[in-house]
C-alpha cells in the first residue's frame, strides 16, 4: 500500500462506525478471527446503518488498541465482523477516578457520558448523608460510558464501580492517590493554583457531592484524608452534573493528561 492509499484508508476509517467489543482482537500476535457482535450492535449495523458485507467498522476493547474490520456476514440478529489491521495502538489513559453522589436518570446519563469524555478511568457512585437518588442502574451507566467512548474516539471505557457509602469509598482509595474534593463552602480562589502543586503523573480521584452539599461531619472526614485537596468551583452554585464537567476539566488542565503528564493506569 503506497502513501496515498494509506491516507485514503485512514480517512475512510475515520467515517466508519466504532464499536466497543468484549472479545479479544488479537490472538497469538495476529488479528482475531471473525467476531459475532452483540444483538443490539448487530441490529444497529444491519437495520439502522444498513451496512452491507465488506463495509468497514472500527473495533476497540480497551486492551488491544483500535482495529479496522470488515463486515463478513449479515444474518438475522447476528452480524459477524473480521478484524484486519490495527489503526491505533492501545494507549494508557489518565489514572483518574471520578466519585460522585448519584443523580436522577437523565442527569446521571449526562454525567456518565461527560466523565468518560473527560478521561475518567473509573466511575464510583458514593452515598453521602444528603444524597437523594440512592439507587444506581450500573448497566445503564456502563451503556452511556460505552456510547461516549465509541463516539469520541476513546480506546477504553471506564470501570463502573458499585455504589457504597462515602466512608467506605474513601477507605478504598490507595495511599498514593490524591483526593480532590469540590466544596461549595471552600474559600473562593483559583482551583488551578491548588491543583498545580500536585506532582505530574500522580493518581487522582475527584469527588463531587450532592446538590445539598457535604455535611460538617463529611467535611471533617474529607479534610482528614492523608492526601486531599479541597477546591472551589467558583462563585456560583453548580448543579452536580455541571460540577462534574467543571471539576474534571480543571483537574485535567492542572494535574492531568492535558499537561502531558505520564499516565500510570
Secondary structure per residue as TSV (DSSP state, phi and psi in degrees):
chain	resnum	aa	ss	phi	psi
A	1	X	-	360.0	125.0
A	2	X	-	-81.6	177.6
A	3	X	H	-62.7	-37.7
A	4	X	H	-66.7	-43.3
A	5	X	H	-61.9	-41.0
A	6	X	H	-64.4	-41.2
A	7	X	H	-64.5	-42.1
A	8	X	H	-64.4	-36.9
A	9	X	H	-65.9	-41.8
A	10	X	H	-63.7	-42.8
A	11	X	H	-64.6	-38.9
A	12	X	H	-63.3	-44.7
A	13	X	H	-68.6	-27.9
A	14	X	H	-61.8	-28.3
A	15	X	T	-90.3	-5.0
A	16	X	S	-77.6	148.8
A	17	X	E	-63.9	145.6
A	18	X	E	-110.4	138.9
A	19	X	E	-133.1	137.2
A	20	X	E	-88.6	130.3
A	21	X	-	-125.6	152.5
A	22	X	S	-89.9	-14.2
A	23	X	S	-79.7	154.4
A	24	X	-	-63.0	143.9
A	25	X	S	-103.5	-9.8
A	26	X	E	-131.2	134.9
A	27	X	E	-135.9	123.2
A	28	X	T	54.3	39.2
A	29	X	T	76.8	5.8
A	30	X	E	-123.3	159.6
A	31	X	E	-56.7	140.0
A	32	X	-	-64.6	154.6
A	33	X	-	-68.2	-179.2
A	34	X	-	-54.7	138.5
A	35	X	E	-112.2	137.4
A	36	X	E	-93.4	123.8
A	37	X	-	-77.2	161.5
A	38	X	-	-63.0	154.2
A	39	X	H	-54.2	-41.2
A	40	X	H	-66.5	-39.5
A	41	X	H	-67.2	-40.8
A	42	X	H	-61.3	-43.4
A	43	X	H	-61.3	-41.4
A	44	X	I	-62.8	-46.4
A	45	X	I	-71.2	-42.2
A	46	X	I	-82.8	-40.0
A	47	X	I	-104.9	-27.2
A	48	X	I	-91.7	-54.2
A	49	X	S	-83.4	-19.1
A	50	X	-	55.4	47.3
A	51	X	-	-72.5	154.7
A	52	X	-	-111.9	166.6
A	53	X	T	-57.5	137.9
A	54	X	T	95.0	-12.4
A	55	X	-	-65.2	152.0
A	56	X	E	-94.7	142.0
A	57	X	E	-137.2	160.4
A	58	X	E	-112.1	136.0
A	59	X	E	-122.0	145.0
A	60	X	E	-148.5	153.8
A	61	X	-	-135.1	8.1
A	62	X	S	83.0	0.6
A	63	X	S	-129.3	-46.0
A	64	X	S	-102.1	14.8
A	65	X	-	78.8	-164.7
A	66	X	E	-106.1	137.5
A	67	X	E	-126.5	140.1
A	68	X	E	-82.9	133.9
A	69	X	E	-136.6	162.1
A	70	X	E	-117.9	147.8
A	71	X	E	-72.6	115.8
A	72	X	E	-102.7	-17.7
A	73	X	E	-157.1	139.0
A	74	X	E	-121.6	105.5
A	75	X	E	-121.2	160.0
A	76	X	T	-58.4	113.4
A	77	X	T	78.7	2.2
A	78	X	E	-149.5	105.3
A	79	X	E	-99.3	134.9
A	80	X	E	-108.9	134.8
A	81	X	E	-126.0	149.0
A	82	X	E	-120.4	113.4
A	83	X	E	-60.8	141.3
A	84	X	E	-123.9	-48.7
A	85	X	E	-151.0	147.8
A	86	X	E	-77.7	129.6
A	87	X	E	-96.9	-26.4
A	88	X	E	-148.9	134.9
A	89	X	-	-73.6	158.2
A	90	X	-	-66.9	133.5
A	91	X	-	-118.1	157.1
A	92	X	-	-92.0	120.1
A	93	X	-	-79.2	178.9
A	94	X	-	-65.7	145.7
A	95	X	-	-87.2	81.0
A	96	X	E	-132.7	110.4
A	97	X	E	-92.7	142.5
A	98	X	E	-117.5	115.3
A	99	X	E	-104.0	134.6
A	100	X	E	-151.5	149.0
A	101	X	-	-75.7	128.7
A	102	X	-	-56.4	149.4
A	103	X	-	-118.3	172.6
A	104	X	-	-72.0	164.5
A	105	X	H	-49.2	-60.0
A	106	X	H	-61.2	-40.8
A	107	X	H	-74.8	-30.9
A	108	X	H	-67.5	-38.5
A	109	X	H	-57.7	-48.7
A	110	X	H	-59.9	-46.1
A	111	X	H	-61.5	-43.9
A	112	X	H	-62.3	-40.8
A	113	X	H	-64.7	-48.2
A	114	X	H	-70.8	-37.4
A	115	X	H	-63.3	-37.4
A	116	X	H	-63.9	-47.3
A	117	X	H	-60.0	-34.4
A	118	X	T	-81.2	-1.9
A	119	X	T	102.9	9.7
A	120	X	-	-62.9	135.4
A	121	X	S	-98.1	-13.3
A	122	X	E	-151.2	131.8
A	123	X	E	-109.9	124.9
A	124	X	E	-127.4	105.5
A	125	X	E	-70.6	133.3
A	126	X	E	-126.5	137.4
A	127	X	E	-95.6	116.9
A	128	X	-	-105.3	175.5
A	129	X	T	-61.7	-31.3
A	130	X	T	-106.6	12.9
A	131	X	-	-67.2	131.5
A	132	X	S	-94.0	-48.4
A	133	X	-	-90.4	101.9
A	134	X	-	-99.1	-3.9
A	135	X	-	-112.3	132.8
A	136	X	-	-123.8	130.2
A	137	X	-	-84.7	97.5
A	138	X	H	-66.2	-35.4
A	139	X	H	-64.2	-39.8
A	140	X	H	-67.0	-39.8
A	141	X	H	-64.8	-40.8
A	142	X	H	-62.8	-41.7
A	143	X	H	-61.0	-39.5
A	144	X	H	-67.4	-38.8
A	145	X	H	-65.5	-41.4
A	146	X	H	-62.8	-45.3
A	147	X	H	-59.2	-42.6
A	148	X	H	-65.3	-41.8
A	149	X	H	-64.3	-40.4
A	150	X	H	-63.8	-44.7
A	151	X	H	-75.6	-26.9
A	152	X	T	-103.1	10.1
A	153	X	T	74.3	19.9
A	154	X	-	-75.0	158.1
A	155	X	S	-103.9	-1.1
A	156	X	-	-149.7	158.3
A	157	X	-	-111.6	135.5
A	158	X	-	-63.6	148.9
A	159	X	E	-68.6	140.0
A	160	X	E	-107.4	116.2
A	161	X	E	-93.4	153.7
A	162	X	E	-70.8	147.8
A	163	X	E	-70.2	146.0
A	164	X	E	-153.9	168.2
A	165	X	E	-69.6	154.7
A	166	X	H	-53.5	-49.1
A	167	X	H	-58.1	-39.1
A	168	X	H	-68.0	-40.6
A	169	X	H	-63.5	-40.7
A	170	X	H	-66.1	-37.0
A	171	X	H	-65.4	-23.9
A	172	X	T	-79.8	-15.0
A	173	X	S	-66.4	136.2
A	174	X	-	-66.8	151.4
A	175	X	T	-56.9	-31.1
A	176	X	T	-85.0	-8.9
A	177	X	-	-82.8	127.8
A	178	X	E	-86.1	129.1
A	179	X	E	-94.7	122.4
A	180	X	E	-106.8	110.5
A	181	X	E	-113.8	133.2
A	182	X	E	-93.3	125.6
A	183	X	-	-133.8	119.9
A	184	X	T	-66.0	-14.2
A	185	X	T	-98.0	4.3
A	186	X	S	-68.6	148.2
A	187	X	-	-56.5	136.6
A	188	X	-	-61.6	137.6
A	189	X	-	178.3	173.0
A	190	X	-	-79.0	111.9
A	191	X	H	-64.1	-24.4
A	192	X	H	-62.6	-32.7
A	193	X	H	-67.1	-40.4
A	194	X	H	-66.9	-44.4
A	195	X	H	-72.8	-25.9
A	196	X	T	-64.2	-20.0
A	197	X	T	-77.4	-11.6
A	198	X	S	-78.2	127.5
A	199	X	-	-59.3	141.1
A	200	X	T	-60.7	139.2
A	201	X	T	87.0	0.8
A	202	X	-	-70.6	135.0
A	203	X	-	-61.7	137.3
A	204	X	E	-125.6	153.5
A	205	X	E	-136.3	128.4
A	206	X	E	-108.4	132.1
A	207	X	E	-120.9	126.7
A	208	X	E	-120.8	128.0
A	209	X	-	-87.0	-169.6
A	210	X	-	-75.6	169.6
A	211	X	T	-68.5	-18.1
A	212	X	T	-81.6	-5.5
A	213	X	-	83.4	173.5
A	214	X	-	-80.8	151.1
A	215	X	-	-79.9	166.9
A	216	X	H	-60.4	-39.7
A	217	X	H	-63.7	-39.2
A	218	X	H	-67.9	-37.9
A	219	X	H	-63.0	-39.6
A	220	X	H	-65.1	-40.1
A	221	X	H	-62.2	-44.9
A	222	X	H	-66.9	-42.5
A	223	X	H	-64.9	-24.9
A	224	X	T	-83.9	-3.0
A	225	X	S	-64.8	140.9
A	226	X	S	-62.2	-31.3
A	227	X	S	-130.6	93.1
A	228	X	E	-136.2	142.3
A	229	X	E	-128.1	117.1
A	230	X	E	-94.3	127.2
A	231	X	E	-131.1	156.8
A	232	X	-	-102.5	146.3
A	233	X	-	-103.5	27.2
A	234	X	-	109.5	-179.8
A	235	X	S	-78.9	-7.4
A	236	X	S	-106.4	145.5
A	237	X	-	-77.1	125.0
A	238	X	-	-102.8	145.5
A	239	X	-	-63.0	153.8
A	240	X	H	-62.0	-36.3
A	241	X	H	-71.7	-33.2
A	242	X	H	-68.8	-40.5
A	243	X	H	-60.9	-32.7
A	244	X	H	-58.9	-48.4
A	245	X	H	-65.7	-44.7
A	246	X	H	-62.7	-46.2
A	247	X	H	-65.1	-43.9
A	248	X	H	-69.6	-33.2
A	249	X	H	-66.3	-48.2
A	250	X	H	-68.0	-33.3
A	251	X	H	-66.3	-46.5
A	252	X	H	-64.7	-35.6
A	253	X	H	-69.2	-36.8
A	254	X	H	-95.3	-35.7
A	255	X	H	-137.0	3.5
A	256	X	S	-107.5	-153.1
A	257	X	G	-82.1	-1.9
A	258	X	G	-69.4	-19.1
A	259	X	G	-89.0	-4.0
A	260	X	T	82.0	16.8
A	261	X	-	-66.5	144.6
A	262	X	-	-66.5	138.1
A	263	X	-	-80.8	147.0
A	264	X	-	-126.4	17.7
A	265	X	-	-75.8	360.0
